[in-house]
Amino acid sequence: MAMQSSPDTPKALGEVVRAVKGWVERCGQVWVQAQVIEMRRTRGATQFLTLRDVNDEVSASVTISSAVLDSAGPLSQGMTVSALVRPTVWAKSGRLSFECAELRIAGEGQLLAMLEQRKRLLQAEGLFAPERKKRLPFMPRVIGVVTGQNTAAEKDVVTNILGRWPAARLDVRHALVQGPKAAAEVMQQLAVLDSDPLVDVIIIARGGGSLEDLLPFSDEGLVRAVAAARTPVVTAIGHEPDTPIVDLAADLRASTPTDAAKRVVPDAREESERVQQALARIRQAIVAKVGQEQQQLTQLTSRPVMRDPGGSLEVHDERLQMLRMRLERAAEQTVTQHQTSLAHDLSRVRAMSPKATLERGYAILADGEGNSVTSIAEVDLDDDVMAYLSDGKLTLSITGIDDPTGNLSATMDDFGFDDPDEN
C-alpha cells in the first residue's frame, strides 16, 4: 500500500526505509540458483558472498553464517549454487541484501566439490608425494600406451614418438576412455603393461572433453592403480587446463598427448646434433691438448740442458777434478805430517832406548838368573855377573865390593863410568 505524502507533509526517511524493509521481508525465503562471483571470509561468524544470475546481468550481496558456508563443502569462485535466501533491507543504509539459511553446490560445482574431497583424502594418504614418483628412462625398450581405439590421442602419441625416435617399440592397448566402464578397462590394460618386464614406461592418453567426459580419470581405483604401478606412468588427459586426479598420482603429467610423446623419447635429430657437437668439442679439446703439450715439449727441448745434455756434466766434472786435486794434496800433506811426526817420535824412542845408552859406553849387569843388578847389595863376593855391552856380553866374577857408604864416585871413576850428576 502506497504511503501518502506531499511536499508539505513529507515522510521521514527512516520511516520509509522501515516500511520498505517490512514490505521486502514479507517475501519470505526462496530457493535461487546463481553463480558465486565473489567470496569474502572474515574472522567473525558472518561471511559475505556475491551471487550473480547464471543467465542475466543481475547480482546481489548475500550474508551467510560460517557454519552454513562450511557445511556446503569446498566452495570457490565460479561455482553454481542453490541458495535458500530471504531478502532484507539494512535499516541504516537502506541497502538491499539477502540472508542465506542453506547453501548447496549445484551442477558441475557439486561434481568439483566431490572431486576436491576425493583429492584431499588421497593426498592425505601420500599418493601424490614427490618422493613416490619414479624417473623416466632415457631410452625405453618398449613404450606402453593405453588409449582409445582410433582416437586423435592415439594418433598423436604414436606419430610423435615414431617421428622423434623411429626405432622406438610401442605396445598399444585400447580401452574405453569415457563412460562408466572406462576406469575399469584402463586399469586392466595398465596392469597388463605393468606386468611386462620389457615395458619401461606407460602412457595413458585421452583427448579433451568436458568435466563429465574426463570423470573416469579421477576414479579412486584408477588413481590407486597408477600410484602402485611398478613402471613409470605418464598421463596425458585432456588439454592444458584439465587436471584429473590421476595426473597427481602419475610419475609425470603431460599437458597433451603430443607433449607425452616428447617426454618419453628423445628426438633423434637433436641427439644426433648433440653427438656431433660433443665430437667437435672432443676434437677441439684433443687438438688444444696436443698443441699445449707440443708447446711445452718445444720449451723443454729449447733448454740448454736438452740441447747439450753433457754440458752440465762438464761443470760437475771440473768441480770433481778440483775436489780430487784438493783431496790428493790434503792426503799428501797429511801423510807428510804423519811421517815427520813418526820420525820425531822414532828419534825420541831411539834416544831413550837402552841400546843408545850402551853405545855411549855404559853396561848393564845381570846376575846368574838374568835379573838386572842395580845395587852392590844384590851381589856377593865370588858371584858371577853378566855385563851387557853394545857389541856383546862379558862374564865377570865379583872379587871385591866397596863399602856402600864409601866414596862411590871414586869407585865409578876407577871403572871409567861418567858421574850421573854430570849427565
C-alpha positions as CSV (number, residue, x, y, z in Angstrom):
1,M,0.0,0.0,0.0
2,A,1.5,3.3,-1.1
3,M,2.3,5.8,1.6
4,Q,0.5,9.2,1.4
5,S,2.9,12.2,1.3
6,S,3.3,15.6,-0.3
7,P,5.9,18.4,-0.4
8,D,4.2,19.9,2.6
9,T,3.8,16.6,4.5
10,P,6.9,14.5,3.7
11,K,7.7,11.3,5.4
12,A,10.8,10.7,7.4
13,L,13.4,8.7,5.5
14,G,13.7,6.2,8.4
15,E,10.0,5.6,8.3
16,V,10.2,4.9,4.6
17,V,13.2,2.6,4.9
18,R,11.4,0.7,7.7
19,A,8.3,0.4,5.6
20,V,10.4,-0.9,2.6
21,K,12.1,-3.3,4.9
22,G,8.7,-4.6,6.1
23,W,7.5,-5.0,2.5
24,V,10.6,-6.8,1.3
25,E,10.9,-9.2,4.3
26,R,7.2,-10.3,3.7
27,C,8.5,-12.1,0.6
28,G,9.9,-14.8,2.9
29,Q,12.5,-17.5,2.0
30,V,13.0,-18.6,-1.6
31,W,15.5,-21.0,-3.3
32,V,17.5,-19.3,-6.0
33,Q,20.2,-20.6,-8.4
34,A,23.2,-18.4,-9.0
35,Q,26.9,-18.3,-9.6
36,V,29.4,-17.3,-6.9
37,I,31.5,-14.4,-8.3
38,E,33.0,-13.2,-5.0
39,M,33.6,-14.7,-1.6
40,R,34.9,-12.7,1.3
41,R,35.6,-14.5,4.5
42,T,36.0,-12.7,7.9
43,R,37.1,-13.8,11.3
44,G,33.6,-13.3,12.6
45,A,30.6,-15.6,12.4
46,T,29.2,-13.8,9.4
47,Q,30.6,-14.3,5.9
48,F,29.8,-12.4,2.7
49,L,29.1,-13.7,-0.8
50,T,28.2,-12.0,-4.1
51,L,25.9,-14.1,-6.3
52,R,25.1,-13.4,-9.9
53,D,22.3,-14.8,-12.1
54,V,23.5,-17.5,-14.4
55,N,21.8,-16.0,-17.5
56,D,21.3,-12.3,-16.6
57,E,23.5,-9.4,-15.5
58,V,21.9,-9.3,-12.1
59,S,23.9,-9.7,-8.8
60,A,23.2,-9.4,-5.1
61,S,25.0,-9.4,-1.8
62,V,24.4,-12.3,0.5
63,T,25.3,-12.8,4.1
64,I,25.8,-16.3,5.4
65,S,27.0,-17.8,8.7
66,S,30.3,-19.7,8.8
67,A,28.5,-22.9,9.8
68,V,26.2,-22.9,6.8
69,L,29.1,-22.0,4.4
70,D,31.4,-24.7,5.7
71,S,28.6,-27.3,5.5
72,A,28.3,-26.7,1.8
73,G,31.7,-28.2,1.1
74,P,34.7,-26.7,-0.6
75,L,33.4,-23.6,-2.4
76,S,35.3,-21.5,-4.9
77,Q,34.5,-18.6,-7.2
78,G,32.7,-19.6,-10.4
79,M,30.7,-22.4,-8.9
80,T,27.0,-22.6,-9.4
81,V,25.0,-23.0,-6.2
82,S,21.4,-23.3,-5.0
83,A,20.7,-21.0,-2.0
84,L,17.8,-20.6,0.3
85,V,17.7,-16.8,0.8
86,R,15.5,-14.3,2.5
87,P,15.6,-10.7,1.2
88,T,16.1,-7.9,3.7
89,V,17.0,-4.3,3.9
90,W,19.6,-2.8,6.1
91,A,17.9,-0.1,8.0
92,K,20.9,2.1,8.5
93,S,21.9,2.2,4.8
94,G,18.7,1.2,3.0
95,R,20.7,-1.4,1.1
96,L,19.0,-4.5,-0.2
97,S,20.7,-7.7,0.8
98,F,19.9,-11.4,1.2
99,E,20.4,-13.7,4.2
100,C,21.3,-17.3,3.2
101,A,19.9,-20.0,5.5
102,E,21.1,-23.0,3.4
103,L,23.6,-23.5,0.6
104,R,24.2,-26.3,-1.8
105,I,26.7,-26.7,-4.6
106,A,24.8,-27.5,-7.8
107,G,25.6,-29.0,-11.2
108,E,29.3,-29.0,-12.1
109,G,30.2,-27.3,-9.0
110,Q,28.8,-30.2,-7.0
111,L,30.9,-32.6,-9.0
112,L,34.0,-30.4,-8.5
113,A,33.4,-30.4,-4.8
114,M,33.2,-34.2,-4.7
115,L,36.4,-34.5,-6.7
116,E,38.1,-32.0,-4.4
117,Q,37.1,-34.0,-1.4
118,R,38.4,-37.2,-3.0
119,K,41.6,-35.5,-3.9
120,R,42.2,-34.4,-0.3
121,L,41.6,-37.9,1.0
122,L,44.1,-39.4,-1.4
123,Q,46.6,-36.7,-0.8
124,A,46.4,-37.3,2.9
125,E,47.4,-40.9,2.2
126,G,50.6,-39.7,0.5
127,L,49.7,-40.9,-3.0
128,F,50.8,-37.6,-4.6
129,A,54.1,-37.3,-2.6
130,P,57.1,-36.3,-4.8
131,E,59.3,-39.0,-3.3
132,R,57.0,-41.6,-4.7
133,K,57.5,-40.5,-8.3
134,K,59.8,-42.6,-10.5
135,R,62.2,-41.2,-13.0
136,L,61.6,-41.9,-16.7
137,P,64.2,-43.9,-18.6
138,F,66.2,-42.0,-21.2
139,M,65.6,-44.6,-23.9
140,P,62.8,-47.1,-23.0
141,R,63.0,-50.6,-24.6
142,V,59.2,-50.8,-25.0
143,I,56.7,-47.9,-24.6
144,G,53.3,-49.0,-23.4
145,V,50.3,-46.9,-24.5
146,V,46.7,-47.1,-23.0
147,T,44.3,-45.0,-25.1
148,G,41.0,-45.1,-27.0
149,Q,41.0,-47.0,-30.3
150,N,41.4,-44.9,-33.5
151,T,41.3,-41.7,-31.4
152,A,43.2,-38.5,-32.1
153,A,45.1,-39.1,-28.9
154,E,46.4,-42.4,-30.1
155,K,47.4,-40.9,-33.4
156,D,49.2,-38.0,-31.7
157,V,51.2,-40.3,-29.3
158,V,52.2,-42.9,-31.9
159,T,53.0,-40.4,-34.7
160,N,55.1,-38.1,-32.5
161,I,57.0,-41.0,-30.8
162,L,58.0,-42.6,-34.1
163,G,58.7,-39.2,-35.6
164,R,61.1,-38.4,-32.8
165,W,62.7,-41.8,-32.5
166,P,61.9,-44.1,-35.5
167,A,63.4,-47.2,-33.7
168,A,61.0,-47.0,-30.8
169,R,58.9,-50.1,-29.9
170,L,55.3,-49.5,-28.9
171,D,52.8,-51.7,-27.2
172,V,49.4,-50.0,-27.7
173,R,46.5,-51.2,-25.6
174,H,43.0,-50.0,-26.4
175,A,40.4,-49.2,-23.7
176,L,37.3,-47.1,-23.2
177,V,38.2,-43.6,-22.2
178,Q,34.7,-42.3,-21.5
179,G,31.7,-43.7,-19.6
180,P,31.1,-45.8,-16.5
181,K,33.3,-48.8,-17.7
182,A,36.3,-46.6,-18.8
183,A,38.2,-46.6,-15.5
184,A,38.0,-50.4,-15.1
185,E,39.2,-51.0,-18.7
186,V,42.1,-48.5,-18.3
187,M,43.1,-50.2,-15.0
188,Q,43.0,-53.7,-16.8
189,Q,45.3,-52.6,-19.7
190,L,47.6,-50.7,-17.2
191,A,48.0,-54.0,-15.2
192,V,48.9,-55.9,-18.4
193,L,51.6,-53.4,-19.4
194,D,52.9,-53.1,-15.9
195,S,53.4,-56.9,-15.7
196,D,55.6,-56.9,-18.9
197,P,59.3,-56.6,-17.8
198,L,60.2,-55.1,-21.2
199,V,57.9,-52.2,-20.9
200,D,59.9,-49.3,-19.3
201,V,57.2,-46.6,-19.4
202,I,53.4,-46.4,-19.8
203,I,51.4,-43.5,-21.3
204,I,47.7,-43.1,-20.5
205,A,46.3,-40.7,-23.1
206,R,43.0,-39.2,-23.9
207,G,41.9,-36.1,-25.8
208,G,40.0,-33.1,-24.5
209,G,36.4,-33.2,-23.2
210,S,34.0,-31.9,-20.6
211,L,34.4,-32.5,-16.8
212,E,31.9,-35.4,-17.0
213,D,33.8,-36.9,-20.0
214,L,37.1,-36.9,-18.0
215,L,35.5,-38.1,-14.8
216,P,36.8,-41.8,-15.2
217,F,40.4,-40.5,-14.9
218,S,39.5,-39.2,-11.4
219,D,38.3,-42.6,-10.3
220,E,39.8,-43.6,-7.0
221,G,40.6,-47.2,-8.2
222,L,42.5,-45.9,-11.2
223,V,44.3,-43.3,-9.2
224,R,45.5,-46.0,-6.7
225,A,46.5,-48.3,-9.6
226,V,48.7,-45.7,-11.2
227,A,50.3,-44.8,-7.8
228,A,51.1,-48.5,-7.2
229,A,52.4,-49.3,-10.7
230,R,56.0,-50.6,-10.9
231,T,56.5,-49.0,-14.3
232,P,56.7,-45.2,-14.5
233,V,53.4,-43.8,-15.7
234,V,52.9,-40.6,-17.9
235,T,49.4,-39.2,-18.1
236,A,48.2,-37.0,-20.9
237,I,44.5,-36.4,-20.2
238,G,42.6,-33.6,-22.0
239,H,44.1,-30.2,-22.6
240,E,46.4,-28.0,-20.5
241,P,43.7,-26.7,-18.1
242,D,42.3,-30.2,-17.5
243,T,43.7,-31.8,-14.3
244,P,42.0,-35.1,-13.4
245,I,43.2,-36.6,-10.1
246,V,45.1,-39.4,-12.0
247,D,47.6,-36.6,-13.1
248,L,48.6,-36.0,-9.5
249,A,49.4,-39.7,-8.9
250,A,51.3,-40.2,-12.2
251,D,55.1,-40.0,-12.2
252,L,54.8,-37.3,-14.9
253,R,51.9,-35.2,-16.1
254,A,52.0,-34.2,-19.8
255,S,49.8,-31.3,-20.9
256,T,48.7,-33.1,-24.1
257,P,49.3,-36.5,-25.9
258,T,51.8,-34.8,-28.1
259,D,53.7,-33.5,-25.1
260,A,53.7,-37.0,-23.6
261,A,55.4,-38.3,-26.8
262,K,58.1,-35.7,-26.4
263,R,58.6,-36.6,-22.7
264,V,59.2,-40.4,-23.2
265,V,61.7,-40.5,-26.1
266,P,64.4,-38.1,-27.2
267,D,64.5,-36.5,-30.6
268,A,66.8,-38.5,-32.9
269,R,67.8,-35.4,-34.8
270,E,68.5,-33.4,-31.7
271,E,70.5,-36.2,-30.2
272,S,72.5,-36.6,-33.4
273,E,73.3,-32.9,-33.3
274,R,74.4,-33.2,-29.7
275,V,76.6,-36.1,-30.6
276,Q,78.2,-34.1,-33.4
277,Q,78.6,-31.1,-31.1
278,A,80.2,-33.4,-28.5
279,L,82.6,-34.9,-31.0
280,A,83.5,-31.5,-32.2
281,R,84.2,-30.4,-28.7
282,I,86.3,-33.5,-28.1
283,R,88.3,-33.0,-31.2
284,Q,88.8,-29.4,-30.3
285,A,89.9,-30.4,-26.8
286,I,92.3,-33.0,-28.2
287,V,93.8,-30.5,-30.7
288,A,94.2,-28.0,-27.9
289,K,95.8,-30.5,-25.6
290,V,98.2,-31.8,-28.2
291,G,99.1,-28.2,-29.1
292,Q,99.7,-27.4,-25.4
293,E,101.8,-30.5,-24.9
294,Q,103.7,-29.7,-28.1
295,Q,104.4,-26.2,-27.0
296,Q,105.6,-27.5,-23.6
297,L,107.8,-30.1,-25.4
298,T,109.3,-27.4,-27.6
299,Q,110.1,-25.3,-24.5
300,L,111.7,-28.2,-22.8
301,T,113.8,-29.1,-25.9
302,S,114.9,-25.5,-26.2
303,R,116.6,-25.5,-22.8
304,P,120.5,-25.7,-22.8
305,V,120.5,-29.0,-20.9
306,M,118.3,-30.6,-23.6
307,R,120.4,-29.2,-26.5
308,D,123.7,-30.4,-24.8
309,P,123.0,-33.0,-22.1
310,G,126.7,-33.3,-21.4
311,G,127.2,-29.6,-20.8
312,S,126.0,-29.7,-17.3
313,L,128.3,-32.7,-16.7
314,E,131.3,-30.7,-17.7
315,V,130.7,-28.3,-14.9
316,H,130.4,-31.1,-12.4
317,D,133.4,-32.8,-13.9
318,E,135.6,-29.7,-13.4
319,R,134.4,-29.4,-9.9
320,L,135.0,-33.1,-9.3
321,Q,138.6,-32.7,-10.7
322,M,139.2,-29.7,-8.4
323,L,137.9,-31.6,-5.4
324,R,140.0,-34.6,-6.3
325,M,143.2,-32.4,-6.5
326,R,142.4,-30.8,-3.2
327,L,141.8,-34.3,-1.7
328,E,145.2,-35.6,-3.1
329,R,147.0,-32.5,-1.7
330,A,145.3,-32.9,1.6
331,A,146.2,-36.6,1.7
332,E,149.9,-35.9,0.8
333,Q,150.1,-33.2,3.4
334,T,148.6,-35.5,6.0
335,V,150.9,-38.3,5.1
336,T,153.9,-36.0,5.2
337,Q,152.9,-34.6,8.6
338,H,152.4,-38.1,10.0
339,Q,155.8,-39.2,8.5
340,T,157.6,-36.2,10.1
341,S,155.8,-36.8,13.4
342,L,156.7,-40.5,13.2
343,A,160.4,-39.7,12.6
344,H,160.5,-37.4,15.5
345,D,158.8,-40.0,17.7
346,L,161.3,-42.7,16.5
347,S,164.2,-40.4,17.2
348,R,163.0,-39.8,20.7
349,V,162.4,-43.5,21.2
350,R,165.8,-44.4,19.9
351,A,167.4,-41.7,22.1
352,M,165.7,-43.2,25.1
353,S,166.4,-46.9,24.3
354,P,168.9,-49.0,26.3
355,K,170.9,-49.7,23.2
356,A,171.7,-46.0,22.7
357,T,172.9,-45.9,26.3
358,L,175.1,-48.9,25.7
359,E,176.6,-47.3,22.6
360,R,177.7,-44.4,24.8
361,G,179.9,-46.8,26.9
362,Y,177.5,-47.9,29.5
363,A,176.9,-51.5,30.5
364,I,174.0,-53.4,32.0
365,L,174.7,-56.0,34.7
366,A,172.6,-59.1,35.4
367,D,173.0,-61.9,37.9
368,G,173.1,-65.6,37.1
369,E,169.3,-65.7,36.9
370,G,169.2,-62.9,34.4
371,N,167.9,-60.3,36.8
372,S,169.2,-56.8,36.5
373,V,171.7,-55.7,39.1
374,T,171.2,-52.2,40.1
375,S,172.9,-52.2,43.6
376,I,176.0,-53.7,45.2
377,A,173.7,-55.1,47.8
378,E,172.3,-57.5,45.2
379,V,175.7,-59.4,44.7
380,D,178.2,-61.2,46.9
381,L,181.9,-62.0,46.6
382,D,182.8,-64.6,44.1
383,D,179.4,-64.2,42.4
384,D,179.4,-64.3,38.6
385,V,177.5,-61.5,36.8
386,M,176.9,-60.8,33.2
387,A,177.9,-57.4,31.7
388,Y,175.9,-56.4,28.6
389,L,177.8,-54.1,26.2
390,S,176.8,-52.6,22.9
391,D,178.6,-55.3,20.9
392,G,178.2,-58.3,23.2
393,K,178.4,-59.5,26.9
394,L,181.1,-60.4,29.4
395,T,181.0,-62.8,32.3
396,L,182.6,-61.2,35.4
397,S,183.4,-62.6,38.8
398,I,183.0,-60.4,41.9
399,T,186.3,-60.2,43.7
400,G,185.7,-57.2,45.8
401,I,182.8,-54.9,46.9
402,D,183.3,-51.4,48.1
403,D,181.6,-50.2,51.2
404,P,178.3,-48.6,50.1
405,T,178.9,-45.7,52.4
406,G,182.3,-45.1,50.8
407,N,183.3,-42.8,48.0
408,L,181.1,-44.2,45.2
409,S,182.1,-41.6,42.7
410,A,185.8,-42.5,43.0
411,T,185.0,-46.2,42.5
412,M,183.0,-45.4,39.4
413,D,185.8,-43.3,38.1
414,D,188.1,-46.3,38.7
415,F,185.8,-48.3,36.3
416,G,185.6,-45.5,33.7
417,F,181.9,-44.5,34.2
418,D,180.6,-40.9,34.0
419,D,179.2,-39.2,37.0
420,P,175.4,-39.4,36.8
421,D,175.0,-35.9,38.1
422,E,177.1,-34.5,35.3
423,N,174.9,-36.2,32.7
